[in-house]
Amino acid sequence: MNIRTYADADLQPLIDLTIDTFGPFFEDSFRPLVGDLIYTRQHGDWQDAYRKQLPGLHDPAEHKHVAVAEQDGEIIGYVAWHVEPSRSKGTVVLLGVAEEHRRSTSATALCEHAFTAMRAAGAQYVEIGTGGDPFHAPARAFYESLGCVKLPVAVYFREL
């Protein structure tokens, strides 16, 4: 596996990977959990939201970075992060790994790559967020395996 800096030609493959990675959450977890009304209003355009978000994730002048993991010439994952120098804080914005490469060393290598870059940019701590639902249980276990501490947060939805 090779980890490298994002290139413009990576955009569409990363969008596809992101949609493949998070589609089961939005369609099979979030929608049934909250119902169609809240799903539609909250995340009904989730695919387009990613299409709009991803082009802005890599902007080194704004302390935003993306690193891409490749194996045999194929993109197998990526990590996007940004650093707030004034707060000495780094944030992992997105981490996506192709399904067949999950539970390998890919995600760990991507996160460690980002952590090293954040430290070099002056960050002293990192924030990583994920969901508290069953879909995100593997992500929570993974982040805890990296030494991250879970902050209990509750978010509630209700139709009116």
PLY file of the C-alpha trace (Angstrom):
ply
format ascii 1.0
element vertex 160
property float x
property float y
property float z
element edge 159
property int vertex1
property int vertex2
end_header
0.00 0.00 0.00
1.19 3.49 -0.89
-0.10 6.68 0.73
0.24 9.85 -1.29
-1.11 13.38 -1.51
-4.41 13.98 -3.26
-4.35 14.86 -6.97
-7.21 16.44 -8.95
-7.71 13.19 -10.89
-8.65 11.49 -7.58
-11.86 13.48 -7.15
-14.35 11.17 -8.88
-12.89 7.95 -7.47
-13.03 9.48 -3.97
-16.63 10.60 -4.47
-17.53 7.07 -5.59
-15.69 5.55 -2.62
-17.40 7.93 -0.20
-20.86 7.16 -1.57
-20.14 3.41 -1.42
-18.81 3.73 2.13
-21.57 5.84 3.66
-24.56 4.79 1.54
-25.45 1.90 3.85
-25.57 4.30 6.80
-27.89 6.79 5.15
-30.14 4.25 3.42
-30.11 1.24 5.74
-29.49 2.80 9.15
-30.46 6.49 9.34
-33.58 6.38 7.15
-35.26 3.47 9.01
-34.23 4.98 12.36
-35.77 8.43 11.84
-38.37 7.86 9.12
-38.76 9.35 5.67
-39.67 12.91 6.69
-36.61 13.52 8.86
-34.37 11.54 6.52
-35.48 13.67 3.56
-35.05 16.97 5.39
-31.82 16.09 7.19
-29.90 13.98 4.68
-32.11 13.32 1.66
-29.46 14.78 -0.65
-26.49 13.12 1.05
-24.90 11.99 -2.24
-24.94 15.53 -3.65
-23.68 16.86 -0.32
-20.58 14.67 -0.69
-20.19 15.70 -4.34
-20.10 19.32 -3.16
-17.96 18.72 -0.06
-15.14 16.64 -1.50
-13.72 19.19 -3.96
-13.02 21.56 -1.05
-11.33 19.07 1.25
-7.82 19.55 -0.17
-6.66 23.16 0.07
-3.21 23.32 1.65
-3.32 27.14 1.77
-6.28 26.73 4.15
-4.60 23.92 6.13
-6.88 21.30 4.53
-5.37 18.07 3.27
-6.29 14.74 1.74
-4.08 11.67 1.55
-4.97 8.74 -0.68
-4.09 5.08 -0.15
-3.39 3.02 -3.27
-2.74 -0.64 -3.78
-1.83 -2.07 -7.16
-2.72 1.28 -8.77
-6.23 1.33 -7.28
-7.49 3.78 -4.67
-8.47 1.81 -1.59
-9.04 4.64 0.88
-8.40 8.19 1.91
-8.30 10.50 4.89
-9.16 14.20 4.88
-8.12 16.51 7.70
-7.60 20.11 8.56
-5.53 21.92 11.13
-6.46 25.01 13.12
-3.01 26.42 13.97
-4.41 29.02 16.39
-5.91 26.21 18.51
-3.15 23.65 17.90
-5.98 21.34 16.81
-6.34 18.84 14.02
-9.62 17.36 12.82
-10.16 14.25 10.77
-13.00 15.31 8.48
-13.53 12.08 6.55
-12.00 8.63 6.51
-13.13 6.19 3.86
-11.77 2.74 3.10
-13.10 0.39 0.44
-15.09 -2.44 1.99
-12.69 -5.18 0.98
-9.81 -3.34 2.73
-11.54 -2.64 6.03
-10.20 -4.36 9.13
-6.75 -4.34 7.58
-4.00 -1.85 8.28
-5.26 0.69 5.70
-7.30 2.89 8.03
-4.61 2.82 10.71
-1.93 3.81 8.19
-4.10 6.63 6.82
-4.84 7.99 10.29
-1.21 7.76 11.39
-0.21 9.57 8.19
-2.69 12.36 8.99
-1.61 12.51 12.65
2.04 12.90 11.63
1.14 15.71 9.23
-1.01 17.40 11.87
1.82 17.28 14.41
4.20 18.75 11.84
1.69 21.59 11.34
1.62 22.31 15.09
-1.46 20.37 16.18
-1.29 18.99 19.69
-4.55 17.05 19.62
-7.02 15.64 17.13
-10.80 15.44 16.94
-12.51 12.59 15.08
-16.26 12.23 14.97
-18.53 9.31 14.13
-22.03 8.13 14.83
-23.35 6.38 17.91
-25.61 4.04 15.93
-24.90 0.35 15.22
-23.59 1.13 11.70
-20.75 3.18 13.19
-19.80 0.66 15.91
-16.72 -0.53 13.95
-15.57 3.09 13.52
-15.96 3.76 17.25
-13.95 0.63 18.10
-11.29 1.61 15.58
-10.90 5.16 16.93
-10.71 3.84 20.47
-7.99 1.40 19.33
-6.03 4.46 18.19
-6.22 5.85 21.72
-9.05 8.30 21.09
-11.44 9.03 23.94
-15.18 8.90 23.22
-17.19 11.93 24.29
-20.78 10.89 24.98
-23.08 13.11 22.93
-26.75 12.63 22.22
-28.63 14.04 19.23
-32.39 13.59 19.02
-34.90 13.93 16.16
-38.66 13.95 16.29
-41.34 14.69 13.73
-43.59 17.58 14.72
0 1
1 2
2 3
3 4
4 5
5 6
6 7
7 8
8 9
9 10
10 11
11 12
12 13
13 14
14 15
15 16
16 17
17 18
18 19
19 20
20 21
21 22
22 23
23 24
24 25
25 26
26 27
27 28
28 29
29 30
30 31
31 32
32 33
33 34
34 35
35 36
36 37
37 38
38 39
39 40
40 41
41 42
42 43
43 44
44 45
45 46
46 47
47 48
48 49
49 50
50 51
51 52
52 53
53 54
54 55
55 56
56 57
57 58
58 59
59 60
60 61
61 62
62 63
63 64
64 65
65 66
66 67
67 68
68 69
69 70
70 71
71 72
72 73
73 74
74 75
75 76
76 77
77 78
78 79
79 80
80 81
81 82
82 83
83 84
84 85
85 86
86 87
87 88
88 89
89 90
90 91
91 92
92 93
93 94
94 95
95 96
96 97
97 98
98 99
99 100
100 101
101 102
102 103
103 104
104 105
105 106
106 107
107 108
108 109
109 110
110 111
111 112
112 113
113 114
114 115
115 116
116 117
117 118
118 119
119 120
120 121
121 122
122 123
123 124
124 125
125 126
126 127
127 128
128 129
129 130
130 131
131 132
132 133
133 134
134 135
135 136
136 137
137 138
138 139
139 140
140 141
141 142
142 143
143 144
144 145
145 146
146 147
147 148
148 149
149 150
150 151
151 152
152 153
153 154
154 155
155 156
156 157
157 158
158 159
